[in-house]
Amino acid sequence: MGGSQALPSARQDILSAAGLGPAPVAWYAACTYPRHEKLVARQLEDRHIESFLPLYRDVRRWKDRRKELEMVLFPGYVFTRLDLRDRLRVLQLQGVTRFVCFYGKPARLPEEEIEALRRGLSLGIYAKSHPYLKVGRKVKVVHGPLTGAQGILIRTKEKCRVVISMEAIQQSVALEVDATDVVLL
């Protein structure tokens, strides 16, 4: 009778929640010190802990030269897939500050989102880090014919809709711009 028998799924979930059974392995975001993401990813690999550090290639220009660099897509974060009972192995690494948490518990990341990002980057899709844009926030247009205009972001789908107000005449206009053409104020 002492064999390892598979537990029914509902019972296994209850035991896992109580910390008594096998806990599910999931993706979590580990926060790092600034510019420590690649160091943390190397340390995770050395310790055989599954991780994912999304990178993209970008050309940086200086006065005397141009160079293509591999940049971190989400600065300050490294994704790691583990059983939460093993989180101390990650927190002890040089450069790791904490896990992203909600209500005091590490936040699980959707497996589908991580896999889609991993798959897309491996196929060479264009990716570049961009500030998180939230409806209702004040933004400034930094590229295109509307450069310098400021307004409130009211919609983000394919294009961003920005409402620009002319205080002097108490009138507003809604304009559509590309998301990469605006920055948060």
Backbone torsions as a table, in degrees:
resi	resn	phi	psi	omega
1	MET	NA	-16.3	-172.6
2	GLY	-79.7	13.6	-177.8
3	GLY	-71.0	166.6	179.2
4	SER	-87.3	97.9	-176.8
5	GLN	-95.9	137.4	179.6
6	ALA	-68.0	131.0	178.5
7	LEU	-82.8	146.2	173.1
8	PRO	-59.7	149.3	-173.1
9	SER	-56.0	-46.6	-178.2
10	ALA	-62.6	-43.9	179.9
11	ARG	-65.1	-40.2	179.1
12	GLN	-62.8	-40.3	178.0
13	ASP	-63.5	-41.5	179.7
14	ILE	-65.0	-45.2	179.2
15	LEU	-63.9	-39.4	178.8
16	SER	-64.2	-43.3	179.8
17	ALA	-62.6	-34.0	179.4
18	ALA	-83.1	-4.6	180.0
19	GLY	79.7	19.8	-175.9
20	LEU	-105.4	-25.5	-177.1
21	GLY	-111.4	-173.2	178.0
22	PRO	-65.1	127.3	179.8
23	ALA	-84.6	147.3	178.9
24	PRO	-70.6	143.7	175.3
25	VAL	-86.0	132.9	-178.0
26	ALA	-145.7	168.6	177.5
27	TRP	-87.9	138.5	177.4
28	TYR	-136.3	157.4	178.0
29	ALA	-103.6	119.1	175.3
30	ALA	-93.9	130.4	177.8
31	CYS	-85.3	142.6	-178.6
32	THR	-123.4	164.1	169.4
33	TYR	-66.0	157.2	179.2
34	PRO	-54.8	134.3	178.2
35	ARG	59.8	29.3	176.2
36	HIS	-111.1	5.9	-173.7
37	GLU	-61.0	-45.3	-178.4
38	LYS	-67.8	-36.7	176.2
39	LEU	-62.5	-46.1	180.0
40	VAL	-63.3	-43.3	179.5
41	ALA	-61.0	-40.7	177.5
42	ARG	-63.5	-43.1	-179.8
43	GLN	-64.4	-39.2	177.5
44	LEU	-63.2	-43.2	178.1
45	GLU	-62.3	-43.2	179.1
46	ASP	-60.4	-31.6	-178.4
47	ARG	-95.1	9.0	177.8
48	HIS	58.1	40.9	174.3
49	ILE	-106.2	124.3	-177.3
50	GLU	-62.3	131.7	179.8
51	SER	-146.1	168.0	179.2
52	PHE	-147.0	119.9	176.5
53	LEU	-117.9	99.9	-179.6
54	PRO	-67.9	128.3	-179.7
55	LEU	-124.6	155.3	173.2
56	TYR	-138.9	160.4	-179.7
57	ARG	-99.2	135.9	-179.6
58	ASP	-142.0	144.7	178.2
59	VAL	-93.4	123.6	176.9
60	ARG	-106.1	138.7	-177.3
61	ARG	-115.3	135.7	172.2
62	TRP	-120.0	175.1	-179.9
63	LYS	-57.3	-40.6	-172.2
64	ASP	-103.6	-7.6	-176.3
65	ARG	-161.9	168.2	173.8
66	ARG	-125.8	143.5	180.0
67	LYS	-145.2	137.3	175.9
68	GLU	-88.1	125.5	-177.2
69	LEU	-120.6	153.1	173.2
70	GLU	-92.7	114.4	-173.9
71	MET	-109.1	153.2	178.4
72	VAL	-79.4	128.4	-177.5
73	LEU	-69.7	-38.5	178.6
74	PHE	-121.5	86.1	-177.4
75	PRO	-56.4	133.9	178.0
76	GLY	92.6	2.2	-177.3
77	TYR	-136.4	143.4	169.9
78	VAL	-131.9	131.9	179.4
79	PHE	-87.6	137.1	179.6
80	THR	-136.0	140.7	-178.2
81	ARG	-109.6	116.8	-176.4
82	LEU	-160.7	167.6	170.3
83	ASP	-79.4	128.9	-175.6
84	LEU	-56.9	-24.0	178.5
85	ARG	-66.4	-16.7	179.5
86	ASP	-98.4	9.6	-174.5
87	ARG	-63.0	-25.6	178.7
88	LEU	-62.4	-32.4	177.3
89	ARG	-60.9	-30.8	178.5
90	VAL	-84.0	-44.3	-177.2
91	LEU	-63.6	-23.0	179.6
92	GLN	-81.7	-7.8	-178.3
93	LEU	-72.3	145.0	175.3
94	GLN	-63.1	127.2	177.9
95	GLY	100.0	-13.0	179.2
96	VAL	-91.9	132.1	179.9
97	THR	-102.4	-40.3	-177.3
98	ARG	-174.6	179.0	170.5
99	PHE	-100.6	152.7	172.1
100	VAL	-68.4	125.7	-176.1
101	CYS	-125.9	150.4	169.5
102	PHE	-126.2	128.2	-179.1
103	TYR	55.0	38.0	175.4
104	GLY	80.5	1.3	-179.8
105	LYS	-120.0	139.6	177.6
106	PRO	-54.2	132.6	-176.7
107	ALA	-83.3	124.0	176.4
108	ARG	-73.8	137.5	176.9
109	LEU	-97.6	141.2	179.2
110	PRO	-61.8	125.1	179.6
111	GLU	-54.4	-39.6	-177.4
112	GLU	-63.2	-39.0	-179.3
113	GLU	-67.1	-43.5	179.5
114	ILE	-64.3	-45.3	-178.7
115	GLU	-66.1	-38.6	178.3
116	ALA	-64.7	-42.6	178.1
117	LEU	-63.9	-45.4	179.5
118	ARG	-61.0	-45.7	-178.9
119	ARG	-64.2	-46.3	-179.4
120	GLY	-61.2	-44.8	179.7
121	LEU	-66.0	-36.2	179.5
122	SER	-68.3	-25.5	178.2
123	LEU	-87.4	-2.1	174.8
124	GLY	85.8	23.8	177.6
125	ILE	-64.2	153.8	177.7
126	TYR	-73.8	127.0	177.8
127	ALA	-141.3	142.3	177.1
128	LYS	-152.9	141.5	179.4
129	SER	-62.1	140.2	-179.6
130	HIS	-146.5	142.5	179.3
131	PRO	-60.0	146.9	178.2
132	TYR	-69.6	122.9	-179.7
133	LEU	-102.6	127.9	-179.0
134	LYS	-121.9	134.6	179.4
135	VAL	-57.0	136.1	179.7
136	GLY	98.2	-9.6	-178.5
137	ARG	-87.8	151.3	178.1
138	LYS	-80.0	133.2	-178.1
139	VAL	-131.3	164.0	176.9
140	LYS	-128.4	135.5	177.3
141	VAL	-80.4	127.3	-175.8
142	VAL	-115.1	-8.3	178.2
143	HIS	-138.2	154.1	175.0
144	GLY	91.2	-174.2	-174.9
145	PRO	-66.7	-17.4	-179.0
146	LEU	-97.6	14.5	-177.7
147	THR	-50.2	131.0	178.6
148	GLY	97.2	-20.1	179.9
149	ALA	-69.0	142.4	177.9
150	GLN	-120.1	147.7	179.6
151	GLY	-168.3	-168.6	-179.6
152	ILE	-108.9	130.5	178.2
153	LEU	-75.7	123.9	-179.3
154	ILE	-115.0	-12.5	178.9
155	ARG	-159.5	141.9	171.3
156	THR	-132.0	114.4	171.0
157	LYS	-134.5	-117.0	174.9
158	GLU	-68.4	-38.5	180.0
159	LYS	-122.8	159.5	174.6
160	CYS	-94.5	135.6	173.8
161	ARG	-101.8	122.9	-177.9
162	VAL	-117.5	130.7	175.9
163	VAL	-96.8	120.2	178.7
164	ILE	-106.8	125.8	-178.1
165	SER	-105.7	136.5	175.3
166	MET	-101.4	98.3	-174.7
167	GLU	-57.4	-43.8	-174.2
168	ALA	-59.2	-37.2	-178.8
169	ILE	-107.2	4.3	178.5
170	GLN	50.7	51.2	177.6
171	GLN	-132.4	154.0	179.0
172	SER	-131.7	157.1	176.6
173	VAL	-137.7	138.9	177.1
174	ALA	-100.1	126.7	-178.2
175	LEU	-126.0	147.9	176.1
176	GLU	-102.4	131.4	178.9
177	VAL	-135.2	162.0	176.2
178	ASP	-72.5	143.9	-178.4
179	ALA	-59.3	-29.6	-179.5
180	THR	-77.7	-7.4	-178.9
181	ASP	-94.1	0.3	-180.0
182	VAL	-124.4	151.6	175.2
183	VAL	-130.9	152.6	177.2
184	LEU	-72.0	146.8	174.9
185	LEU	-101.4	NA	NA
